[in-house]
Structures are given as structure tokens and as C-alpha cells.
Amino acid sequence: MCKKEFWQNKRVLVTGASGFVGQNLLPLLRATGCQLCAPSHTECDLLEQQQVRILIKEAAPDIVFHLAGLSGGIMANKQYPADFCYQNLLMNTLMMHEAYLGGVEKYITLIGGCSYPASAPSPIVEEALWNGYPQPESAPYSLAKKMNVTMAEAYRTQHGFDAIVLVPGNMYGPFDNFDLQNAHVIPALLRKIYEAQVNGAEEVTVWGTGKPVRDFVYVGDVCEAIVIAAETYSAPDIINISTGKQVTIRELVERIVAITDYKGQIQWDKTKPDGQMHKGFDVTRLHQWLGFHSRTSLSIGLQKTLAWFVENYETARLDVPVQPNRSKSAS
């Protein structure tokens, strides 16, 4: 439950409101009774300082949730590394700086687990952030996002600016990106297996051996934790937001097969890479500092996500081309 007294008469600005996290966060913010401003990317180009300055001046927010960013899959990151680095560095810099100049009381932004070193031991503790280089294929994006942590600490130290950075784990849920070329593992598998079931396909091919272990977190739980952090947390240290529970990709596929009632065969293409074999997130800070535990089990979360996908199939994000020439809502 939100602390409604905290949000009373608060003006709140959300960038990236049409993205994955944004569309799940907005209903929680509306429920607080705050005065909400959620412009689209066509209303404000976050790569233009003057437009960002005008946005902050006109919205006059007390709280900013900066969720916007240029994002995409590994292939897009390999094709447009300069764009992923430049655009994320620039919009993050402009948003934080102009928010500080505009007298914003609280600034909340996110980075992904991909910003952690590729060699970080699992479960990944927050202190590991600077202990190595991230996955090379997406490093320009990951390092650009990672600079949020340094900037937040710098603005807090020099200006007393209350900026916090949170690190969601492998999120899934409604409004996700279901483009098979750019989607993360759960939305990609859900779509592929659901469509195979609908079309009566005899088999579905899945990359790798199924042995890698991952820690998945339902986006609704992440958004609850973000709201709690906005209300209660004020420090430079990052906080992981995940379940702390790990599952193999093979077990994940078996659960999706069960809920979609798919009767065909699953073929594992072992010539394709598995990626990092173990990647979970330590959630000690989440439990101790925010007093929050993810409540949605993987089984329930998958069922909710599938139900949303089936109901919204015609309007879901099935084809999400990366457009590196402009800012784009985070996904």
C-alpha cells in the first residue's frame, strides 16, 4: 500500500511512460492521487536540452521517474553501438541536470542487470557493479546506463540532490516487448509457444541446452518496489529488485508449455549459445532497506502475462524496430 500522505499535492513527471515499466507504473501512481504528467516522446525530445528544460519548467515536478531510453536486443546493440551509448548518456545527463536545476525533490531512475560485470558471481550483489566489464555486445548501452549511478552520487555529494538508482532483474509481464528479434527470453518464448499452439505447429525450436539459470521478476512487483523506494529511500547505493529465486531455462519452457497447453515437441538447438550459465540477483538490500519481498510467483506471473498477451494480441508490441535517430521509451 502506498503512503497517500506522501503523494498528497505532489506533482510527478514520468518519462518513458509508454514503455514497459512506464505503462505498469502509471496505474500505481494514479492510485496515489498525485498530479501526474506523462508526456510522449513526440511531445518532448529528451535529446534536446531546451525541450527538457521547458518540460521541467512547465511540469514543475516534485518527483521525477526517468524511465526513458533507447533500448533493444543484442543484434540492435551490435548494429547501433554509438547510438545506444550517445542517446542514453545524453538523455540521462540532461534529465538529471535539468531536474536538479528545476528544484525537483526526488529523482528515481533505473539501470538493468546488464550493467553488472559479465563475470559477476551469482547471485549478483550490488557491490559488484564496478568489479569488471559488462557483456561486450551491449557494453555501450550498459555503461551509458551505469553512469546514472556515478551521476546520482555526484549530484547528491555536490548539490544535495536526492537521486536514487534501482536495478530491476529480468522483468516480464504486461506491455512487454514481444518482438522475436528483440524480446527478452520470457516474452519471446511465450509468443513463440503460444503461436505454435494456435497454429498447430508440430515443434518449437529453442536455443541452447536449457541449463542456464535465471532470476525472473514480475513487472508489477518491480513497480511496487519503485513506489516504495520513492517514498522511503534516500541514499547513493543501488538496490536490486528481483525475487532472489532462480529457475533453469528448461524448467521455464516446461511451465510455458503447460500454461499454453502446447502439445508439440520442444527441440533444443544446442549449436546455439547458452550465454551466462548462472545469473541471479542478491535481494538482501531489497528486503532489509525497502522491506519489500516480490509477491508474484513465476507460475502466477506467467499466467498473468499470457492472459494479457492473448487478450491484447492485436495491439501488443509484436514488431518493435529500433529507431536510433530519436529518443524512445524504455522497454
C-alpha positions in Angstrom: 0.0 0.0 0.0 1.3 3.5 -0.9 1.7 6.2 1.7 -1.0 8.5 0.3 0.1 11.3 2.6 3.5 11.3 0.9 1.9 11.9 -2.5 -0.7 14.5 -1.4 -0.3 17.6 -3.7 2.8 16.1 -5.3 3.5 16.8 -8.9 5.0 13.8 -10.6 6.7 13.5 -14.0 7.3 10.2 -15.8 9.4 9.9 -18.9 9.2 6.7 -20.9 5.5 6.4 -19.8 4.6 4.4 -22.9 7.3 1.8 -22.3 7.2 -1.5 -20.5 7.8 -0.3 -17.0 6.1 3.1 -17.5 2.7 1.5 -18.5 2.8 -0.7 -15.5 3.9 2.1 -13.1 1.3 4.7 -14.2 -1.7 2.9 -12.6 0.1 2.7 -9.2 0.9 6.4 -9.4 -2.6 7.4 -10.4 -3.8 5.5 -7.3 -1.7 7.7 -5.1 -3.7 10.7 -6.0 -0.7 12.7 -7.2 -0.8 15.2 -10.1 0.7 13.1 -12.9 2.5 14.3 -16.1 3.5 11.6 -18.6 4.4 13.2 -22.0 5.1 11.0 -25.0 8.3 11.2 -27.0 6.6 13.2 -29.6 5.8 15.9 -27.1 9.3 16.2 -25.8 12.6 15.2 -27.4 14.8 14.2 -24.4 17.9 14.6 -26.6 17.3 18.4 -26.8 18.3 20.3 -23.7 15.9 23.2 -24.4 13.0 20.9 -24.7 13.9 19.1 -21.5 14.3 22.4 -19.7 10.9 23.6 -20.9 9.3 20.2 -19.8 10.7 20.6 -16.3 9.6 24.2 -16.1 6.1 23.6 -17.3 5.5 20.3 -15.4 7.2 21.8 -12.3 7.5 18.2 -10.8 8.3 17.5 -7.2 9.2 13.9 -8.2 10.7 12.6 -11.5 10.7 9.0 -12.6 13.1 8.9 -15.5 12.3 5.6 -17.4 13.0 6.7 -21.0 15.9 5.3 -23.0 17.0 3.8 -26.3 16.8 0.1 -25.8 16.9 -3.1 -28.0 18.2 -6.6 -28.3 21.7 -7.8 -28.8 21.6 -7.5 -32.6 20.4 -3.9 -32.4 23.1 -3.1 -29.9 25.7 -4.6 -32.2 24.4 -2.7 -35.1 24.0 0.7 -33.4 26.5 0.8 -30.5 27.2 4.5 -30.9 23.5 5.4 -30.8 22.9 3.3 -27.8 25.8 4.9 -26.0 25.2 8.5 -27.1 21.4 8.7 -26.7 21.3 7.1 -23.3 24.2 9.2 -22.0 22.7 12.4 -23.3 19.1 12.0 -22.2 20.2 10.7 -18.7 22.5 13.7 -18.3 20.0 16.3 -19.5 17.2 14.8 -17.4 19.2 14.7 -14.2 20.8 18.1 -14.6 17.6 19.9 -15.6 15.7 18.2 -12.8 18.3 19.4 -10.3 18.2 22.9 -11.7 14.4 22.8 -11.7 14.2 22.1 -7.9 13.0 18.6 -8.2 12.8 17.0 -4.7 13.2 13.3 -5.7 14.6 11.7 -8.8 14.3 8.0 -9.5 15.8 6.1 -12.4 16.7 2.6 -13.4 19.5 0.6 -14.8 19.5 -3.0 -16.0 21.2 -6.1 -14.7 23.3 -6.0 -17.9 25.3 -3.1 -16.4 26.9 -5.6 -13.9 30.2 -7.2 -15.0 29.7 -10.2 -17.2 31.9 -12.1 -14.7 30.0 -11.1 -11.6 29.3 -14.2 -9.4 25.7 -15.2 -9.0 23.6 -14.1 -7.1 24.9 -10.7 -8.0 25.4 -8.3 -5.1 25.2 -4.6 -5.7 28.8 -4.0 -4.6 29.9 -6.0 -7.7 28.8 -3.2 -10.1 32.3 -1.7 -10.6 34.3 -5.0 -10.5 34.5 -5.6 -14.2 33.3 -5.0 -17.7 29.7 -5.8 -18.8 28.8 -8.1 -21.6 30.8 -6.7 -24.6 27.9 -6.9 -27.1 25.8 -4.4 -25.2 28.5 -2.6 -23.3 28.0 0.8 -24.9 24.4 0.7 -23.7 25.1 -0.9 -20.3 27.9 1.6 -19.5 25.8 4.6 -20.5 23.1 3.4 -18.1 25.7 2.7 -15.5 26.8 6.3 -15.5 23.5 7.1 -13.8 24.9 5.7 -10.6 28.0 7.9 -10.8 25.9 11.0 -11.7 23.4 10.4 -8.9 26.2 10.2 -6.4 28.0 13.2 -7.8 24.8 15.4 -7.7 24.0 14.2 -4.2 27.5 15.0 -3.0 27.8 18.4 -4.6 24.2 19.6 -4.6 22.4 17.5 -2.1 20.2 16.3 -4.9 18.1 13.3 -3.9 18.6 11.0 -6.9 18.3 7.2 -6.5 19.1 4.4 -8.9 17.4 1.0 -8.8 18.3 -2.2 -10.6 15.4 -4.5 -11.7 16.2 -8.1 -12.5 14.9 -10.0 -15.6 11.4 -8.4 -15.8 8.4 -9.8 -17.6 4.7 -9.0 -17.7 2.0 -7.0 -19.5 3.1 -4.4 -22.1 6.4 -6.2 -22.6 8.2 -6.2 -26.0 7.2 -9.5 -27.8 9.2 -8.9 -31.0 11.0 -12.2 -31.5 14.2 -10.3 -32.8 14.4 -8.0 -29.8 12.4 -9.6 -26.9 13.9 -11.0 -23.7 13.5 -14.7 -23.0 10.1 -14.9 -21.4 8.1 -12.7 -23.9 9.9 -14.4 -26.8 9.1 -17.9 -25.5 5.5 -17.1 -24.5 4.8 -15.7 -28.0 6.6 -18.5 -29.9 5.0 -21.3 -28.0 1.5 -19.7 -27.9 1.6 -19.1 -31.6 2.8 -22.7 -32.2 -0.2 -23.9 -30.1 -2.6 -21.7 -32.1 -1.2 -22.7 -35.4 -0.9 -26.4 -34.6 2.9 -26.5 -35.2 4.5 -29.8 -34.5 7.6 -28.5 -32.9 9.2 -25.4 -31.5 13.0 -24.8 -31.5 14.6 -23.2 -28.5 18.2 -22.1 -28.5 20.8 -23.7 -26.2 20.7 -26.6 -23.8 18.1 -25.2 -21.3 20.7 -25.4 -18.5 21.3 -21.7 -17.8 19.8 -20.4 -14.6 18.0 -17.1 -14.3 16.1 -15.0 -11.8 12.8 -13.5 -13.2 10.7 -10.9 -11.6 7.1 -9.8 -12.5 7.0 -6.2 -13.6 4.1 -5.4 -11.2 6.3 -6.3 -8.2 9.1 -4.1 -9.6 6.7 -1.1 -9.9 5.5 -1.6 -6.3 9.1 -1.6 -5.1 9.8 1.6 -7.2 7.0 3.4 -5.5 8.2 2.3 -2.0 11.7 3.5 -2.9 10.3 6.9 -3.9 8.6 7.2 -0.6 11.2 5.9 1.8 14.7 5.6 0.2 17.3 8.3 0.0 20.9 7.1 -0.4 23.5 6.7 -3.2 23.6 2.9 -3.0 21.8 1.0 -5.7 19.2 -1.7 -4.9 18.4 -4.8 -6.8 14.7 -5.5 -7.4 14.1 -9.2 -8.1 12.9 -12.4 -6.5 16.1 -14.0 -5.4 14.7 -17.3 -6.8 16.4 -19.0 -9.7 15.0 -21.3 -12.4 16.5 -23.1 -15.3 15.5 -22.1 -18.9 14.4 -25.7 -19.4 12.0 -25.5 -16.4 10.8 -22.1 -17.7 10.0 -23.7 -21.1 8.2 -26.6 -19.4 6.0 -24.1 -17.5 5.1 -22.1 -20.6 4.3 -25.3 -22.5 1.9 -26.3 -19.6 0.0 -23.0 -19.4 -0.3 -22.7 -23.2 -1.4 -26.3 -23.5 1.1 -26.8 -26.3 1.1 -30.5 -27.5 4.1 -30.4 -29.9 7.7 -31.1 -29.4 10.4 -28.8 -28.0 13.7 -29.1 -29.9 16.8 -27.7 -28.2 19.3 -26.3 -30.7 22.5 -27.0 -28.8 24.6 -25.4 -31.5 23.3 -22.0 -30.3 25.0 -20.3 -27.3 23.6 -20.6 -23.7 25.0 -17.3 -22.6 26.0 -16.8 -19.0 25.2 -20.0 -17.1 24.1 -18.6 -13.8 22.6 -15.1 -13.3 20.6 -14.3 -10.2 20.4 -11.2 -8.1 21.0 -10.8 -4.4 17.9 -9.2 -2.8 19.2 -8.6 0.8 19.1 -4.8 0.4 15.6 -5.0 -1.1 14.3 -6.9 1.9 16.3 -5.0 4.6 16.3 -1.5 3.2 12.9 -1.3 1.5 11.2 -4.0 3.5 9.8 -5.4 0.2 9.5 -9.0 -1.0 8.4 -9.9 -4.5 4.9 -11.5 -4.1 4.2 -12.8 -7.6 5.4 -16.4 -8.1 6.8 -17.3 -11.5 3.8 -19.6 -12.2 1.2 -16.8 -11.4 3.3 -14.2 -13.2 3.5 -16.3 -16.4 -0.3 -16.9 -16.3 -1.0 -13.2 -15.9 1.4 -12.3 -18.7 -0.1 -15.0 -21.1 -3.6 -13.8 -20.3 -2.7 -10.2 -21.1 -0.9 -11.2 -24.3 -3.8 -13.3 -25.6 -6.3 -10.6 -24.8 -4.2 -7.9 -26.3 -2.6 -9.8 -29.2 -3.7 -7.5 -31.9 -2.2 -4.4 -30.2 0.8 -6.0 -28.4 4.3 -5.0 -29.4 5.0 -7.8 -31.9 7.2 -5.7 -34.2 9.5 -3.2 -32.4 12.1 -1.9 -34.8 14.9 0.1 -33.1 14.9 3.7 -34.3 18.2 5.1 -33.2 17.6 8.6 -34.7 15.3 9.6 -31.8 14.7 9.0 -28.1 12.4 6.0 -27.4 10.5 4.9 -24.4 12.4 2.3 -22.4 11.2 -1.3 -22.8 
